[in-house]
Amino acid sequence: MHLHGIIQTATLQEVPPESGNLEIVLRVQGVGPAQPRKITIPYALLLQDESLDPDTIQGRGFDADVDQDPDGRWLVSHISFASRILRPPE
């Protein structure tokens, strides 16, 4: 599924806890009514692109390709970002 919207929050999480497997969980807005509002950038993608940092992607527009895994999570297979859209938090 292809998504286009704005990243509200980006949180680095260890899944499962204490595994060393880091993921970035994105809460997004501006996607369609039947599209997910929470997507995950998996560890493998983080290893490929060291520029993926929760602090720098929050508030930016994005285009992403996502697929649902057997656990029901939406995993990003490709993502690109637009220039900053929302103001940085104060």
DSSP file (Angstrom, degrees, kcal/mol; ACC not computed):
  #  RESIDUE AA STRUCTURE BP1 BP2  ACC     N-H-->O    O-->H-N    N-H-->O    O-->H-N    TCO  KAPPA ALPHA  PHI   PSI    X-CA   Y-CA   Z-CA
    1    1 A M              0   0    0      0, 0.0    65,-2.9     0, 0.0     2,-0.5   0.000 360.0 360.0 360.0 139.1    0.0    0.0    0.0
    2    2 A H  E     -A   65   0A   0     63,-0.2     2,-0.3    61,-0.0    63,-0.2  -0.849 360.0-170.3 -99.7 131.6    1.3    3.5   -0.8
    3    3 A L  E     -A   64   0A   0     61,-3.1    61,-2.5    -2,-0.5     2,-0.3  -0.908  11.0-176.0-121.3 149.0    0.8    6.2    1.8
    4    4 A H  E     +A   63   0A   0     -2,-0.3     2,-0.3    59,-0.2    59,-0.2  -0.974  35.8  94.1-142.3 126.9    1.4   10.0    1.6
    5    5 A G  E     -A   62   0A   0     57,-1.7    57,-2.4    -2,-0.3     2,-0.4  -0.887  66.4 -62.1-176.1-153.1    1.0   12.3    4.7
    6    6 A I  E     -AB  61  29A   0     23,-2.7    23,-2.5    -2,-0.3     2,-0.7  -0.968  38.7-123.7-126.1 138.6    2.7   14.0    7.5
    7    7 A I  E     + B   0  28A   0     53,-2.5    52,-2.4    -2,-0.4    21,-0.2  -0.729  25.5 179.8 -84.1 116.2    4.6   12.5   10.4
    8    8 A Q  E    S+     0   0A   0     19,-2.6     2,-0.3    -2,-0.7    20,-0.2   0.936  70.3   3.5 -78.5 -51.7    3.1   13.6   13.7
    9    9 A T  E     - B   0  27A   0     18,-1.5    18,-2.3    49,-0.1     2,-0.4  -0.977  57.1-163.7-136.8 150.1    5.5   11.7   16.0
   10   10 A A  E     - B   0  26A   0     -2,-0.3     2,-0.4    16,-0.2    16,-0.2  -0.979  15.2-176.4-134.2 120.1    8.5    9.4   15.5
   11   11 A T  E     - B   0  25A   0     14,-2.4    14,-3.0    -2,-0.4     2,-0.5  -0.969  22.0-138.1-125.9 128.3    9.6    7.2   18.4
   12   12 A L  E     + B   0  24A   0     -2,-0.4     2,-0.3    12,-0.2    12,-0.2  -0.727  33.7 176.8 -81.4 125.8   12.6    4.9   18.6
   13   13 A Q  E     - B   0  23A   0     10,-3.2    10,-2.8    -2,-0.5     2,-0.6  -0.951  32.0-131.1-132.8 151.4   11.5    1.6   20.2
   14   14 A E  E     - B   0  22A   0     -2,-0.3     8,-0.2     8,-0.2     4,-0.1  -0.913  32.8-140.5-101.5 116.1   13.2   -1.7   21.0
   15   15 A V  S    S+     0   0    0      6,-2.7    -2,-0.0    -2,-0.6     3,-0.0  -0.985  87.1  17.5-128.9 123.4   11.0   -4.6   19.8
   16   16 A P  S >  S-     0   0    0      0, 0.0     3,-1.5     0, 0.0     5,-0.4   0.747 114.6 -99.1 -67.4 164.6   10.9   -7.0   21.6
   17   17 A P  T 3  S+     0   0    0      0, 0.0    -2,-0.1     0, 0.0    -4,-0.0  -0.176 103.1   8.8 -54.0 139.8   12.2   -5.2   24.7
   18   18 A E  T 3  S+     0   0    0      1,-0.1    -3,-0.1    -4,-0.1     0, 0.0   0.700  96.5 112.2  63.4  24.4   15.9   -5.8   25.5
   19   19 A S  S <  S-     0   0    0     -3,-1.5     3,-0.1     2,-0.2    -1,-0.1   0.661  81.0-125.9 -95.8 -19.1   16.5   -7.5   22.1
   20   20 A G  S    S+     0   0    0     -4,-0.3     2,-0.9     1,-0.2    -6,-0.0   0.457  70.7 129.6  83.1   0.9   18.7   -4.9   20.5
   21   21 A N        -     0   0    0     -5,-0.4    -6,-2.7     2,-0.0     2,-0.3  -0.786  43.1-164.4 -93.0  99.4   16.2   -4.8   17.6
   22   22 A L  E     +B   14   0A   0     -2,-0.9     2,-0.3    -8,-0.2    -8,-0.2  -0.632  12.5 173.2 -90.7 143.3   15.4   -1.0   17.1
   23   23 A E  E     -B   13   0A   0    -10,-2.8   -10,-3.2    -2,-0.3     2,-0.6  -0.953  28.3-129.7-138.5 157.4   12.5    0.3   15.1
   24   24 A I  E     -BC  12  41A   0     17,-2.0    17,-3.3    -2,-0.3     2,-0.5  -0.963  19.8-155.1-110.2 121.5   11.0    3.7   14.6
   25   25 A V  E     -BC  11  40A   0    -14,-3.0   -14,-2.4    -2,-0.6     2,-0.5  -0.854  11.3-160.2 -97.4 125.1    7.2    3.9   15.1
   26   26 A L  E     -BC  10  39A   0     13,-3.5    13,-2.4    -2,-0.5     2,-0.6  -0.895  12.5-158.4-109.3 130.6    5.5    6.7   13.2
   27   27 A R  E     -BC   9  38A   0    -18,-2.3   -19,-2.6    -2,-0.5   -18,-1.5  -0.949  28.7-170.5-101.5 125.6    2.2    8.2   14.0
   28   28 A V  E     -B    7   0A   0      9,-2.8     2,-0.3    -2,-0.6   -21,-0.2  -0.787  17.4-163.6-122.6 158.2    1.0    9.8   10.8
   29   29 A Q  E     +B    6   0A   0    -23,-2.5   -23,-2.7    -2,-0.3     3,-0.1  -0.914  65.2  48.0-133.0 162.2   -1.8   12.1    9.6
   30   30 A G  S    S+     0   0    0      1,-0.3     2,-0.1    -2,-0.3   -26,-0.1   0.518  76.0 127.1  87.4   5.2   -3.2   13.1    6.2
   31   31 A V        -     0   0    0      1,-0.2    -1,-0.3   -25,-0.1   -26,-0.1  -0.427  69.0 -78.7 -86.9 170.6   -3.5    9.5    4.9
   32   32 A G    >   -     0   0    0     -2,-0.1     3,-1.7     1,-0.1    -1,-0.2  -0.147  43.4-103.3 -67.7 164.7   -6.8    8.1    3.6
   33   33 A P  T 3  S+     0   0    0      0, 0.0    -1,-0.1     0, 0.0    -2,-0.1   0.781 120.6  42.9 -62.0 -29.7   -9.7    7.0    5.8
   34   34 A A  T 3  S+     0   0    0      2,-0.1    -2,-0.1     0, 0.0    -3,-0.0   0.247  98.1  97.9 -99.8  13.4   -9.0    3.3    5.3
   35   35 A Q  S <  S-     0   0    0     -3,-1.7    -4,-0.1     1,-0.1   -32,-0.0  -0.708  82.1 -93.3-104.8 154.2   -5.2    3.6    5.7
   36   36 A P        -     0   0    0      0, 0.0    -1,-0.1     0, 0.0     3,-0.1  -0.276  19.9-160.5 -67.1 148.5   -3.1    3.0    8.8
   37   37 A R  S    S+     0   0    0      1,-0.2    -9,-2.8   -10,-0.1     2,-0.4   0.476  81.2  54.1-101.5  -8.5   -2.3    5.9   11.2
   38   38 A K  E     +C   27   0A   0    -11,-0.2    36,-0.4     2,-0.0     2,-0.3  -0.983  65.9 169.8-131.5 120.7    0.7    4.0   12.8
   39   39 A I  E     -C   26   0A   0    -13,-2.4   -13,-3.5    -2,-0.4     2,-0.4  -0.899  21.2-137.8-129.4 159.1    3.5    2.6   10.7
   40   40 A T  E     -Cd  25  75A   0     34,-2.9    36,-2.9    -2,-0.3   -15,-0.2  -0.960   4.9-148.6-124.8 130.9    6.9    1.1   11.6
   41   41 A I  E     -C   24   0A   0    -17,-3.3   -17,-2.0    -2,-0.4    36,-0.1  -0.875  35.8-136.1 -91.2 112.2   10.3    1.5   10.0
   42   42 A P    >>  -     0   0    0      0, 0.0     4,-1.8     0, 0.0     3,-0.6  -0.175  17.0-106.6 -73.6 164.1   11.9   -1.9   10.7
   43   43 A Y  H 3> S+     0   0    0      1,-0.2     4,-2.1     2,-0.2     5,-0.2   0.861 116.7  58.9 -54.3 -43.5   15.5   -2.5   11.9
   44   44 A A  H 3> S+     0   0    0      1,-0.2     4,-1.1     2,-0.2    -1,-0.2   0.881 107.6  46.4 -59.0 -39.4   16.6   -3.7    8.5
   45   45 A L  H <> S+     0   0    0     -3,-0.6     4,-1.5     1,-0.2    -1,-0.2   0.855 108.6  55.7 -72.2 -34.8   15.7   -0.4    6.9
   46   46 A L  H  < S+     0   0    0     -4,-1.8     6,-0.2     1,-0.2    -2,-0.2   0.873 105.7  52.6 -63.2 -36.5   17.3    1.6    9.7
   47   47 A L  H  < S+     0   0    0     -4,-2.1     3,-0.2     1,-0.2    -1,-0.2   0.840 108.6  50.4 -67.3 -32.9   20.6   -0.3    9.0
   48   48 A Q  H  < S+     0   0    0     -4,-1.1     2,-0.5     1,-0.2    -1,-0.2   0.798 118.1  36.5 -75.2 -29.5   20.4    0.6    5.3
   49   49 A D    ><  -     0   0    0     -4,-1.5     3,-1.5     1,-0.1    -1,-0.2  -0.868  59.1-175.9-132.6  99.2   19.8    4.3    5.8
   50   50 A E  T 3  S+     0   0    0     -2,-0.5    -1,-0.1     1,-0.3    -4,-0.1   0.596  79.0  74.0 -70.6 -10.5   21.7    5.9    8.8
   51   51 A S  T 3   +     0   0    0      1,-0.0     2,-1.2     2,-0.0    -1,-0.3   0.572  66.1 106.9 -79.6  -7.5   19.9    9.3    8.1
   52   52 A L    <   +     0   0    0     -3,-1.5     3,-0.1    -6,-0.2    -3,-0.1  -0.599  45.2 158.6 -75.4 100.1   16.6    7.9    9.6
   53   53 A D    >>  -     0   0    0     -2,-1.2     4,-1.6     1,-0.1     3,-1.0  -0.991  43.7-138.9-127.5 125.8   16.5    9.7   12.9
   54   54 A P  H 3> S+     0   0    0      0, 0.0     4,-1.3     0, 0.0    -1,-0.1   0.850 103.3  54.5 -53.6 -36.7   13.3   10.2   14.8
   55   55 A D  H 34 S+     0   0    0      1,-0.2    -3,-0.0     2,-0.2   -44,-0.0   0.816 112.3  41.9 -69.0 -30.0   14.2   13.8   15.7
   56   56 A T  H <4 S+     0   0    0     -3,-1.0    -1,-0.2     1,-0.1    -4,-0.0   0.684 114.8  47.6 -92.8 -18.5   14.8   14.9   12.1
   57   57 A I  H >< S+     0   0    0     -4,-1.6     3,-1.7    -3,-0.1   -50,-0.3   0.670  82.5 106.9 -97.0 -17.1   11.8   13.2   10.4
   58   58 A Q  T 3< S+     0   0    0     -4,-1.3   -50,-0.2    -5,-0.3     3,-0.1  -0.410  86.7  18.4 -63.4 132.1    9.1   14.3   12.9
   59   59 A G  T 3  S+     0   0    0    -52,-2.4    27,-2.5     1,-0.3    26,-2.0   0.484 100.1 119.2  87.3   3.9    6.9   17.0   11.3
   60   60 A R  E <   - E   0  84A   0     -3,-1.7   -53,-2.5    24,-0.2    -1,-0.3  -0.710  66.7-111.8-103.2 153.9    7.9   16.2    7.7
   61   61 A G  E     -A    6   0A   0     22,-1.0    21,-2.6    -2,-0.3     2,-0.3  -0.452  41.2-171.3 -73.1 155.1    5.8   15.1    4.8
   62   62 A F  E     -AE   5  81A   0    -57,-2.4   -57,-1.7    19,-0.3     2,-0.4  -0.981  27.7-153.8-148.1 157.9    6.5   11.5    3.6
   63   63 A D  E     +AE   4  80A   0     17,-2.1    17,-2.5    -2,-0.3     2,-0.3  -0.995  32.4 170.4-126.0 130.9    5.7    9.0    0.8
   64   64 A A  E     -AE   3  79A   0    -61,-2.5   -61,-3.1    -2,-0.4     2,-0.5  -0.991  34.0-141.1-145.0 150.8    6.0    5.3    1.9
   65   65 A D  E     +AE   2  78A   0     13,-2.6    12,-3.2    -2,-0.3    13,-1.2  -0.963  33.7 179.6-106.6 126.6    5.2    1.8    0.7
   66   66 A V  E     - E   0  76A   0    -65,-2.9     2,-0.3    -2,-0.5    10,-0.2  -0.926  16.4-166.7-130.3 152.8    3.9   -0.3    3.6
   67   67 A D  E     - E   0  75A   0      8,-2.1     8,-2.9    -2,-0.3     2,-0.4  -0.985  27.1-116.8-134.9 146.6    2.8   -3.9    4.0
   68   68 A Q  E     - E   0  74A   0     -2,-0.3     6,-0.2     6,-0.2     5,-0.0  -0.704  28.2-146.3 -85.9 130.2    0.9   -5.5    6.9
   69   69 A D    >   -     0   0    0      4,-2.9     3,-2.3    -2,-0.4    -1,-0.0  -0.386  34.2 -94.1 -87.4 172.2    2.8   -8.3    8.7
   70   70 A P  T 3  S+     0   0    0      0, 0.0    -1,-0.1     0, 0.0    -2,-0.0   0.751 125.4  58.4 -59.2 -23.8    1.2  -11.4   10.2
   71   71 A D  T 3  S-     0   0    0      2,-0.1     3,-0.1     1,-0.0    -3,-0.0   0.484 120.4-107.7 -84.1  -2.4    1.0   -9.6   13.6
   72   72 A G  S <  S+     0   0    0     -3,-2.3     2,-0.2     1,-0.3    -4,-0.0   0.454  75.1 135.1  91.5   1.2   -1.1   -6.8   12.1
   73   73 A R        -     0   0    0      1,-0.0    -4,-2.9   -34,-0.0     2,-0.7  -0.575  56.1-127.0 -82.2 147.8    1.7   -4.1   12.1
   74   74 A W  E     - E   0  68A   0    -36,-0.4   -34,-2.9    -6,-0.2     2,-0.4  -0.865  28.6-162.9 -96.9 113.8    2.3   -2.0    9.1
   75   75 A L  E     -dE  40  67A   0     -8,-2.9    -8,-2.1    -2,-0.7     2,-0.3  -0.825  14.8-128.0-104.5 133.8    5.9   -2.2    8.1
   76   76 A V  E     + E   0  66A   0    -36,-2.9   -10,-0.2    -2,-0.4   -31,-0.1  -0.606  25.0 175.7 -78.6 131.7    7.6    0.3    5.8
   77   77 A S  E    S+     0   0A   0    -12,-3.2     2,-0.3     1,-0.4   -11,-0.2   0.639  76.6   9.0-104.4 -24.2    9.5   -1.2    2.8
   78   78 A H  E     + E   0  65A   0    -13,-1.2   -13,-2.6     2,-0.0    -1,-0.4  -0.966  67.8 176.2-154.1 139.0   10.4    2.2    1.3
   79   79 A I  E     - E   0  64A   0     -2,-0.3     2,-0.3   -15,-0.2   -15,-0.2  -0.998   5.9-177.2-146.5 143.2   10.1    5.8    2.6
   80   80 A S  E     - E   0  63A   0    -17,-2.5   -17,-2.1    -2,-0.3     2,-0.3  -0.962  17.2-139.6-136.0 156.0   11.1    9.3    1.3
   81   81 A F  E     - E   0  62A   0     -2,-0.3   -19,-0.3   -19,-0.2     2,-0.1  -0.861   2.0-147.4-122.4 148.9   10.6   12.6    3.0
   82   82 A A  E     -     0   0A   0    -21,-2.6     3,-0.1    -2,-0.3   -19,-0.0  -0.381  46.8 -70.6 -95.5-179.2    9.6   16.2    2.0
   83   83 A S  E    S-     0   0A   0      1,-0.2   -22,-1.0    -2,-0.1    -1,-0.2  -0.235  74.2 -66.8 -67.0 166.4   10.9   19.4    3.5
   84   84 A R  E     + E   0  60A   0    -24,-0.2   -24,-0.2     1,-0.1    -1,-0.2  -0.293  54.4 171.1 -58.4 133.8    9.8   20.3    7.0
   85   85 A I        +     0   0    0    -26,-2.0     2,-0.2    -3,-0.1   -25,-0.2   0.767  58.0  53.6-112.0 -49.6    6.1   21.1    7.2
   86   86 A L  S    S-     0   0    0    -27,-2.5    -1,-0.1   -79,-0.1   -25,-0.0  -0.558  91.2-102.5 -88.6 152.9    5.2   21.4   10.9
   87   87 A R        -     0   0    0     -2,-0.2    -1,-0.1     1,-0.1     3,-0.1  -0.424  43.8-101.1 -68.7 148.6    7.0   23.7   13.3
   88   88 A P        -     0   0    0      0, 0.0    -1,-0.1     0, 0.0   -29,-0.1  -0.387  48.9 -90.5 -66.4 150.0    9.5   22.0   15.6
   89   89 A P              0   0    0      0, 0.0    -3,-0.0     0, 0.0     0, 0.0  -0.306 360.0 360.0 -61.9 145.8    8.3   21.4   19.1
   90   90 A E              0   0    0     -3,-0.1    -3,-0.0     0, 0.0     0, 0.0   0.438 360.0 360.0 -91.5 360.0    9.0   24.3   21.5
